[in-house]
Amino acid sequence: MPACLSPPRPAGLALVNIAVGEETPSPALEAFGLSKSFGPTEVLSDISLAFARGEVHAIVGENGAGKSTLMKLLSGHLEPTKGALSLGGERIVLRGPVDAERRGIVLVHQEILLAPHLTIAQNMFLGRELRRGATLDDRAMNRRAIEAMRALGVEIAPNIAVERLSIAQRQLAQIARALIAPHEIVIFDEPTASLTPVETDALHRRILEMKAKGVAILYISHRLNEVKAIADRVTVLRDGKWIATRPASALEPVDMARLMVGRDLLNLYPDRSPRPSGTPVLEVADFNAPGYAAGASFALRKGEILGFAGLIGAGRTELFEALLGLRAGRGEIKVGGRTIRLHNARDGMNAGIVYLTEDRKGKGLLLQENLTVNLTLAALDRFSNGPLIDRAREAKALDEAIVDFDIRLGDKNRLAGELSGGNQQKLLLAKMMLLNPQIVVIDEPTRGIDIGAKQQVYRFIAALCAQGKSVVVISSEMGELIGLCHRILIMRAGRIVGEVEGEAMTEDEIVVHATGVGASAAAASTARRA
């Protein structure tokens, strides 16, 4: 393309090589004044950015800041209302994601977009199948699927159906599918939201390998420590507008948070109350979830926050799904000293136990229904008057939930699927709290939500304990468990293998139990100290 037809580079878009301080002459991808409106609402306004080859460029901001919209514009999933794109110095118009992928731009979506009934290998090569003559080359696709997952630190059979995988395993399979395609620019939208630190490290090693080969990496994450560790530059968006682009070396996580929300975010975690020591409200003995967890025994006390840590496949989610009757399980459960058997979620609710799933979009909320339907569905009998629903009481309950849980929205008639991740999580919390439970199990309470919303969720959890309720937190974020919980139980290969509390609640100690690596050395060290 003649130079005179190239889009002009806006002021301040000169790229800087962070290592040597020299201008990079040819960015891989540039955006010029990108804006996107849905009807009269502008969700992204006049964004101009340049992304260099061999660079990890992080995009951070609160939920609703416009990050995912920007990524979809850069990858052909959406068309801009205004603005232009340049690839390798030449102006382009993306005609869809297939066109973008053909040009070497691939997007790893925040949402899982795999076909559940197909295998891992079939999903990886869906629409780009390998053939040997007139037939599909299943052997080659299975081999490459194994290699792609192994590159992310996962050993798994390629012929397992995706519906049998955990959320984290599905996330890794989706990442592997994207990286199998030839790529020069890879956009990661919250790739580690459901991964533990060990799996995150494996992904980061893969990203650094791509970076060394000159691939441009665009990286969205709410985990600001992670952004600090892997990014070369950081761009902050707020309310659909560009706020700042700075070298990652010049920003600490607290600085990023301040730019994101426009205020200081001190004391992310609430003050922890003393560990309760009273009679257990929940006792579990020798409980098994066949194929996932075995011999689980633990107790939960009134007003306690009990954490569950572990790597992908450790069996944490499956254990609690079995305990609450959501999958097959057997063993002893006591609530308030009384032995009970839970056959389904309703039995749990009747016993005063609620479960907030890690998959709020797939299992927690009805995304195509309005907020009122989602809020009152689990407690519908409270809003029934014979065969009729008391709409006025429902409307009042929604108004109260919006205030109590700070659900931020412009229109109460919106669908649940139109809310940001943080507001969806608040809606799910409000929904389950209508049941007035005494025991709350929250699986991945802050997956995919921004730091401001995280702070609010942590305070909601602390408030539940202050009210005398008991909470189990299952989380892949060790810092979250350490900051919130009175005790942490660690699972490995389906078994509870350790417990930490007090000063022993450190990431190193949790990793030793979760991986088994160094366990013998740790035991020897403990013996010597004794």
PEURBEL-V766019 format. One record per residue. N is the residue number from 1. RES is the residue in three letters. PHI is phi in radians with two decimals (none if undefined). Layout:
n=N res=RES phi=PHI
n=N res=RES phi=PHI
This chain:
n=1 res=MET phi=none
n=2 res=PRO phi=-1.00
n=3 res=ALA phi=-1.04
n=4 res=CYS phi=-1.18
n=5 res=LEU phi=-1.68
n=6 res=SER phi=-1.23
n=7 res=PRO phi=-1.12
n=8 res=PRO phi=-1.17
n=9 res=ARG phi=-1.41
n=10 res=PRO phi=-1.09
n=11 res=ALA phi=-1.02
n=12 res=GLY phi=1.49
n=13 res=LEU phi=-1.67
n=14 res=ALA phi=-1.02
n=15 res=LEU phi=-1.49
n=16 res=VAL phi=-2.07
n=17 res=ASN phi=-1.27
n=18 res=ILE phi=-1.07
n=19 res=ALA phi=-1.28
n=20 res=VAL phi=-2.07
n=21 res=GLY phi=1.29
n=22 res=GLU phi=-1.86
n=23 res=GLU phi=-1.24
n=24 res=THR phi=-1.55
n=25 res=PRO phi=-1.28
n=26 res=SER phi=-2.32
n=27 res=PRO phi=-1.15
n=28 res=ALA phi=-1.23
n=29 res=LEU phi=-2.53
n=30 res=GLU phi=-2.30
n=31 res=ALA phi=-2.04
n=32 res=PHE phi=-2.17
n=33 res=GLY phi=1.03
n=34 res=LEU phi=-1.19
n=35 res=SER phi=-2.37
n=36 res=LYS phi=-2.48
n=37 res=SER phi=-2.12
n=38 res=PHE phi=-2.02
n=39 res=GLY phi=1.11
n=40 res=PRO phi=-1.42
n=41 res=THR phi=-1.68
n=42 res=GLU phi=-1.62
n=43 res=VAL phi=-1.75
n=44 res=LEU phi=-2.51
n=45 res=SER phi=-2.31
n=46 res=ASP phi=0.95
n=47 res=ILE phi=-1.65
n=48 res=SER phi=-2.17
n=49 res=LEU phi=-2.55
n=50 res=ALA phi=-2.25
n=51 res=PHE phi=-2.12
n=52 res=ALA phi=-1.60
n=53 res=ARG phi=-1.14
n=54 res=GLY phi=1.16
n=55 res=GLU phi=-2.29
n=56 res=VAL phi=-1.77
n=57 res=HIS phi=-1.95
n=58 res=ALA phi=-1.55
n=59 res=ILE phi=-2.05
n=60 res=VAL phi=-2.20
n=61 res=GLY phi=2.91
n=62 res=GLU phi=-1.17
n=63 res=ASN phi=-0.99
n=64 res=GLY phi=1.53
n=65 res=ALA phi=-1.31
n=66 res=GLY phi=1.89
n=67 res=LYS phi=-1.08
n=68 res=SER phi=-1.15
n=69 res=THR phi=-1.08
n=70 res=LEU phi=-1.04
n=71 res=MET phi=-1.10
n=72 res=LYS phi=-1.22
n=73 res=LEU phi=-1.19
n=74 res=LEU phi=-1.29
n=75 res=SER phi=-1.98
n=76 res=GLY phi=1.44
n=77 res=HIS phi=-1.37
n=78 res=LEU phi=-2.32
n=79 res=GLU phi=-1.76
n=80 res=PRO phi=-1.22
n=81 res=THR phi=-1.28
n=82 res=LYS phi=-2.45
n=83 res=GLY phi=1.77
n=84 res=ALA phi=-2.56
n=85 res=LEU phi=-2.13
n=86 res=SER phi=-2.29
n=87 res=LEU phi=-2.05
n=88 res=GLY phi=1.06
n=89 res=GLY phi=1.56
n=90 res=GLU phi=-2.03
n=91 res=ARG phi=-1.17
n=92 res=ILE phi=-2.33
n=93 res=VAL phi=-2.19
n=94 res=LEU phi=-1.41
n=95 res=ARG phi=-1.67
n=96 res=GLY phi=2.38
n=97 res=PRO phi=-1.14
n=98 res=VAL phi=-1.15
n=99 res=ASP phi=-1.09
n=100 res=ALA phi=-1.10
n=101 res=GLU phi=-1.11
n=102 res=ARG phi=-1.08
n=103 res=ARG phi=-1.54
n=104 res=GLY phi=1.64
n=105 res=ILE phi=-1.84
n=106 res=VAL phi=-2.16
n=107 res=LEU phi=-2.05
n=108 res=VAL phi=-1.64
n=109 res=HIS phi=-1.20
n=110 res=GLN phi=-1.18
n=111 res=GLU phi=-1.48
n=112 res=ILE phi=-1.33
n=113 res=LEU phi=-2.10
n=114 res=LEU phi=-1.78
n=115 res=ALA phi=-1.42
n=116 res=PRO phi=-1.09
n=117 res=HIS phi=-1.51
n=118 res=LEU phi=-1.61
n=119 res=THR phi=-1.34
n=120 res=ILE phi=-1.01
n=121 res=ALA phi=-1.12
n=122 res=GLN phi=-1.10
n=123 res=ASN phi=-1.17
n=124 res=MET phi=-1.09
n=125 res=PHE phi=-1.92
n=126 res=LEU phi=-1.10
n=127 res=GLY phi=1.48
n=128 res=ARG phi=-2.49
n=129 res=GLU phi=-1.03
n=130 res=LEU phi=-1.56
n=131 res=ARG phi=-2.17
n=132 res=ARG phi=-2.19
n=133 res=GLY phi=1.25
n=134 res=ALA phi=-1.61
n=135 res=THR phi=-1.97
n=136 res=LEU phi=-1.25
n=137 res=ASP phi=-1.63
n=138 res=ASP phi=-1.07
n=139 res=ARG phi=-1.09
n=140 res=ALA phi=-1.18
n=141 res=MET phi=-1.17
n=142 res=ASN phi=-1.12
n=143 res=ARG phi=-1.10
n=144 res=ARG phi=-1.23
n=145 res=ALA phi=-1.14
n=146 res=ILE phi=-1.05
n=147 res=GLU phi=-1.12
n=148 res=ALA phi=-1.15
n=149 res=MET phi=-1.25
n=150 res=ARG phi=-1.10
n=151 res=ALA phi=-1.11
n=152 res=LEU phi=-1.74
n=153 res=GLY phi=1.45
n=154 res=VAL phi=-2.08
n=155 res=GLU phi=-1.80
n=156 res=ILE phi=-2.67
n=157 res=ALA phi=-1.18
n=158 res=PRO phi=-1.31
n=159 res=ASN phi=-1.70
n=160 res=ILE phi=-1.42
n=161 res=ALA phi=-1.19
n=162 res=VAL phi=-1.05
n=163 res=GLU phi=-1.12
n=164 res=ARG phi=-1.59
n=165 res=LEU phi=-1.54
n=166 res=SER phi=-1.26
n=167 res=ILE phi=-1.00
n=168 res=ALA phi=-1.14
n=169 res=GLN phi=-1.14
n=170 res=ARG phi=-1.14
n=171 res=GLN phi=-1.07
n=172 res=LEU phi=-1.16
n=173 res=ALA phi=-1.12
n=174 res=GLN phi=-1.17
n=175 res=ILE phi=-1.09
n=176 res=ALA phi=-1.08
n=177 res=ARG phi=-1.05
n=178 res=ALA phi=-1.12
n=179 res=LEU phi=-1.39
n=180 res=ILE phi=-1.20
n=181 res=ALA phi=-1.24
n=182 res=PRO phi=-1.00
n=183 res=HIS phi=-2.55
n=184 res=GLU phi=-2.05
n=185 res=ILE phi=-2.34
n=186 res=VAL phi=-2.09
n=187 res=ILE phi=-1.92
n=188 res=PHE phi=-1.84
n=189 res=ASP phi=-1.85
n=190 res=GLU phi=0.91
n=191 res=PRO phi=-1.23
n=192 res=THR phi=-1.92
n=193 res=ALA phi=-1.01
n=194 res=SER phi=-1.98
n=195 res=LEU phi=-1.76
n=196 res=THR phi=-1.44
n=197 res=PRO phi=-0.99
n=198 res=VAL phi=-1.17
n=199 res=GLU phi=-1.18
n=200 res=THR phi=-1.08
n=201 res=ASP phi=-1.06
n=202 res=ALA phi=-1.11
n=203 res=LEU phi=-1.12
n=204 res=HIS phi=-1.11
n=205 res=ARG phi=-1.10
n=206 res=ARG phi=-1.14
n=207 res=ILE phi=-1.11
n=208 res=LEU phi=-1.15
n=209 res=GLU phi=-1.11
n=210 res=MET phi=-1.14
n=211 res=LYS phi=-1.02
n=212 res=ALA phi=-1.11
n=213 res=LYS phi=-1.58
n=214 res=GLY phi=1.60
n=215 res=VAL phi=-1.32
n=216 res=ALA phi=-1.52
n=217 res=ILE phi=-1.98
n=218 res=LEU phi=-1.87
n=219 res=TYR phi=-2.37
n=220 res=ILE phi=-1.79
n=221 res=SER phi=-2.74
n=222 res=HIS phi=-1.56
n=223 res=ARG phi=-1.52
n=224 res=LEU phi=-1.24
n=225 res=ASN phi=-1.10
n=226 res=GLU phi=-1.15
n=227 res=VAL phi=-1.05
n=228 res=LYS phi=-1.01
n=229 res=ALA phi=-1.30
n=230 res=ILE phi=-1.94
n=231 res=ALA phi=-1.48
n=232 res=ASP phi=-1.58
n=233 res=ARG phi=-2.32
n=234 res=VAL phi=-2.28
n=235 res=THR phi=-1.92
n=236 res=VAL phi=-1.89
n=237 res=LEU phi=-1.95
n=238 res=ARG phi=-2.55
n=239 res=ASP phi=0.93
n=240 res=GLY phi=1.39
n=241 res=LYS phi=-2.13
n=242 res=TRP phi=-1.26
n=243 res=ILE phi=-1.92
n=244 res=ALA phi=-2.89
n=245 res=THR phi=-2.30
n=246 res=ARG phi=-2.44
n=247 res=PRO phi=-1.05
n=248 res=ALA phi=-1.06
n=249 res=SER phi=-1.13
n=250 res=ALA phi=-1.65
n=251 res=LEU phi=-2.18
n=252 res=GLU phi=-1.65
n=253 res=PRO phi=-0.90
n=254 res=VAL phi=-1.14
n=255 res=ASP phi=-1.18
n=256 res=MET phi=-1.06
n=257 res=ALA phi=-1.06
n=258 res=ARG phi=-1.11
n=259 res=LEU phi=-1.19
n=260 res=MET phi=-1.14
n=261 res=VAL phi=-1.80
n=262 res=GLY phi=1.32
n=263 res=ARG phi=-2.75
n=264 res=ASP phi=-1.30
n=265 res=LEU phi=-2.09
n=266 res=LEU phi=-1.55
n=267 res=ASN phi=0.95
n=268 res=LEU phi=-0.99
n=269 res=TYR phi=-1.75
n=270 res=PRO phi=-1.22
n=271 res=ASP phi=-1.04
n=272 res=ARG phi=-1.51
n=273 res=SER phi=-1.29
n=274 res=PRO phi=-1.02
n=275 res=ARG phi=-1.14
n=276 res=PRO phi=-1.12
n=277 res=SER phi=-2.28
n=278 res=GLY phi=-1.40
n=279 res=THR phi=-1.15
n=280 res=PRO phi=-1.06
n=281 res=VAL phi=-1.60
n=282 res=LEU phi=-2.36
n=283 res=GLU phi=-2.24
n=284 res=VAL phi=-2.13
n=285 res=ALA phi=-2.28
n=286 res=ASP phi=0.84
n=287 res=PHE phi=-1.63
n=288 res=ASN phi=-2.23
n=289 res=ALA phi=-2.00
n=290 res=PRO phi=-0.87
n=291 res=GLY phi=1.53
n=292 res=TYR phi=-2.28
n=293 res=ALA phi=-2.57
n=294 res=ALA phi=-2.55
n=295 res=GLY phi=1.10
n=296 res=ALA phi=-1.36
n=297 res=SER phi=-2.39
n=298 res=PHE phi=-2.89
n=299 res=ALA phi=-2.33
n=300 res=LEU phi=-2.23
n=301 res=ARG phi=-1.78
n=302 res=LYS phi=-1.06
n=303 res=GLY phi=1.35
n=304 res=GLU phi=-1.74
n=305 res=ILE phi=-1.89
n=306 res=LEU phi=-1.88
n=307 res=GLY phi=-1.66
n=308 res=PHE phi=-2.17
n=309 res=ALA phi=-1.98
n=310 res=GLY phi=2.76
n=311 res=LEU phi=-1.49
n=312 res=ILE phi=-0.99
n=313 res=GLY phi=1.48
n=314 res=ALA phi=-1.23
n=315 res=GLY phi=1.75
n=316 res=ARG phi=-1.09
n=317 res=THR phi=-1.08
n=318 res=GLU phi=-1.14
n=319 res=LEU phi=-1.04
n=320 res=PHE phi=-1.33
n=321 res=GLU phi=-1.10
n=322 res=ALA phi=-1.22
n=323 res=LEU phi=-1.01
n=324 res=LEU phi=-1.69
n=325 res=GLY phi=1.37
n=326 res=LEU phi=-1.54
n=327 res=ARG phi=-2.68
n=328 res=ALA phi=-1.09
n=329 res=GLY phi=-2.91
n=330 res=ARG phi=-2.62
n=331 res=GLY phi=2.57
n=332 res=GLU phi=-1.77
n=333 res=ILE phi=-2.22
n=334 res=LYS phi=-2.14
n=335 res=VAL phi=-2.11
n=336 res=GLY phi=1.05
n=337 res=GLY phi=1.48
n=338 res=ARG phi=-1.85
n=339 res=THR phi=-1.22
n=340 res=ILE phi=-2.30
n=341 res=ARG phi=-2.31
n=342 res=LEU phi=-1.85
n=343 res=HIS phi=-1.71
n=344 res=ASN phi=-2.80
n=345 res=ALA phi=-1.07
n=346 res=ARG phi=-1.15
n=347 res=ASP phi=-1.04
n=348 res=GLY phi=-1.09
n=349 res=MET phi=-1.05
n=350 res=ASN phi=-1.15
n=351 res=ALA phi=-1.54
n=352 res=GLY phi=1.54
n=353 res=ILE phi=-2.06
n=354 res=VAL phi=-2.15
n=355 res=TYR phi=-2.19
n=356 res=LEU phi=-1.75
n=357 res=THR phi=-1.14
n=358 res=GLU phi=-1.23
n=359 res=ASP phi=-1.76
n=360 res=ARG phi=-1.14
n=361 res=LYS phi=-1.36
n=362 res=GLY phi=-1.55
n=363 res=LYS phi=-2.20
n=364 res=GLY phi=-1.61
n=365 res=LEU phi=-2.25
n=366 res=LEU phi=-1.68
n=367 res=LEU phi=-1.14
n=368 res=GLN phi=-1.65
n=369 res=GLU phi=-1.93
n=370 res=ASN phi=-1.35
n=371 res=LEU phi=-1.17
n=372 res=THR phi=-1.10
n=373 res=VAL phi=-1.02
n=374 res=ASN phi=-1.12
n=375 res=LEU phi=-1.13
n=376 res=THR phi=-1.70
n=377 res=LEU phi=-1.04
n=378 res=ALA phi=-1.25
n=379 res=ALA phi=-2.05
n=380 res=LEU phi=-1.10
n=381 res=ASP phi=-1.12
n=382 res=ARG phi=-1.26
n=383 res=PHE phi=-2.01
n=384 res=SER phi=-1.75
n=385 res=ASN phi=-2.24
n=386 res=GLY phi=1.23
n=387 res=PRO phi=-1.43
n=388 res=LEU phi=-1.83
n=389 res=ILE phi=-1.68
n=390 res=ASP phi=-1.42
n=391 res=ARG phi=-1.12
n=392 res=ALA phi=-1.14
n=393 res=ARG phi=-1.16
n=394 res=GLU phi=-1.08
n=395 res=ALA phi=-1.08
n=396 res=LYS phi=-1.13
n=397 res=ALA phi=-1.09
n=398 res=LEU phi=-1.14
n=399 res=ASP phi=-1.03
n=400 res=GLU phi=-1.19
n=401 res=ALA phi=-1.14
n=402 res=ILE phi=-1.05
n=403 res=VAL phi=-1.32
n=404 res=ASP phi=-1.12
n=405 res=PHE phi=-1.89
n=406 res=ASP phi=0.89
n=407 res=ILE phi=-1.41
n=408 res=ARG phi=-1.69
n=409 res=LEU phi=-2.73
n=410 res=GLY phi=-1.58
n=411 res=ASP phi=-2.48
n=412 res=LYS phi=-1.18
n=413 res=ASN phi=-1.59
n=414 res=ARG phi=-1.19
n=415 res=LEU phi=-1.41
n=416 res=ALA phi=-1.05
n=417 res=GLY phi=-1.18
n=418 res=GLU phi=-1.56
n=419 res=LEU phi=-1.41
n=420 res=SER phi=-1.19
n=421 res=GLY phi=-1.02
n=422 res=GLY phi=-1.11
n=423 res=ASN phi=-1.27
n=424 res=GLN phi=-1.11
n=425 res=GLN phi=-1.15
n=426 res=LYS phi=-1.14
n=427 res=LEU phi=-1.11
n=428 res=LEU phi=-1.13
n=429 res=LEU phi=-1.05
n=430 res=ALA phi=-1.06
n=431 res=LYS phi=-1.02
n=432 res=MET phi=-1.32
n=433 res=MET phi=-1.27
n=434 res=LEU phi=-1.08
n=435 res=LEU phi=-1.43
n=436 res=ASN phi=0.90
n=437 res=PRO phi=-1.31
n=438 res=GLN phi=-1.78
n=439 res=ILE phi=-2.23
n=440 res=VAL phi=-2.12
n=441 res=VAL phi=-1.87
n=442 res=ILE phi=-2.06
n=443 res=ASP phi=-1.70
n=444 res=GLU phi=0.87
n=445 res=PRO phi=-1.12
n=446 res=THR phi=-2.17
n=447 res=ARG phi=-1.09
n=448 res=GLY phi=1.28
n=449 res=ILE phi=-2.10
n=450 res=ASP phi=-1.38
n=451 res=ILE phi=-1.15
n=452 res=GLY phi=-1.14
n=453 res=ALA phi=-1.19
n=454 res=LYS phi=-1.02
n=455 res=GLN phi=-1.00
n=456 res=GLN phi=-1.16
n=457 res=VAL phi=-1.07
n=458 res=TYR phi=-1.05
n=459 res=ARG phi=-1.24
n=460 res=PHE phi=-1.09
n=461 res=ILE phi=-1.11
n=462 res=ALA phi=-1.08
n=463 res=ALA phi=-1.15
n=464 res=LEU phi=-1.04
n=465 res=CYS phi=-1.18
n=466 res=ALA phi=-1.10
n=467 res=GLN phi=-1.47
n=468 res=GLY phi=1.60
n=469 res=LYS phi=-1.44
n=470 res=SER phi=-2.02
n=471 res=VAL phi=-2.28
n=472 res=VAL phi=-1.87
n=473 res=VAL phi=-2.00
n=474 res=ILE phi=-1.76
n=475 res=SER phi=-2.59
n=476 res=SER phi=-1.53
n=477 res=GLU phi=-1.65
n=478 res=MET phi=-1.11
n=479 res=GLY phi=-1.06
n=480 res=GLU phi=-1.14
n=481 res=LEU phi=-1.12
n=482 res=ILE phi=-1.13
n=483 res=GLY phi=-1.30
n=484 res=LEU phi=-1.79
n=485 res=CYS phi=-1.60
n=486 res=HIS phi=-1.38
n=487 res=ARG phi=-2.46
n=488 res=ILE phi=-2.31
n=489 res=LEU phi=-1.73
n=490 res=ILE phi=-2.02
n=491 res=MET phi=-1.91
n=492 res=ARG phi=-2.53
n=493 res=ALA phi=0.91
n=494 res=GLY phi=1.49
n=495 res=ARG phi=-2.21
n=496 res=ILE phi=-1.36
n=497 res=VAL phi=-1.98
n=498 res=GLY phi=-2.94
n=499 res=GLU phi=-2.46
n=500 res=VAL phi=-2.29
n=501 res=GLU phi=-2.72
n=502 res=GLY phi=1.04
n=503 res=GLU phi=-1.20
n=504 res=ALA phi=-1.37
n=505 res=MET phi=-1.40
n=506 res=THR phi=-2.22
n=507 res=GLU phi=-1.09
n=508 res=ASP phi=-1.05
n=509 res=GLU phi=-1.15
n=510 res=ILE phi=-1.15
n=511 res=VAL phi=-1.10
n=512 res=VAL phi=-0.99
n=513 res=HIS phi=-1.21
n=514 res=ALA phi=-1.19
n=515 res=THR phi=-1.75
n=516 res=GLY phi=1.41
n=517 res=VAL phi=-1.31
n=518 res=GLY phi=1.47
n=519 res=ALA phi=-1.09
n=520 res=SER phi=-1.16
n=521 res=ALA phi=-1.14
n=522 res=ALA phi=-1.12
n=523 res=ALA phi=-1.15
n=524 res=ALA phi=-1.13
n=525 res=SER phi=-1.11
n=526 res=THR phi=-1.12
n=527 res=ALA phi=-1.11
n=528 res=ARG phi=-1.14
n=529 res=ARG phi=-1.14
n=530 res=ALA phi=-1.20
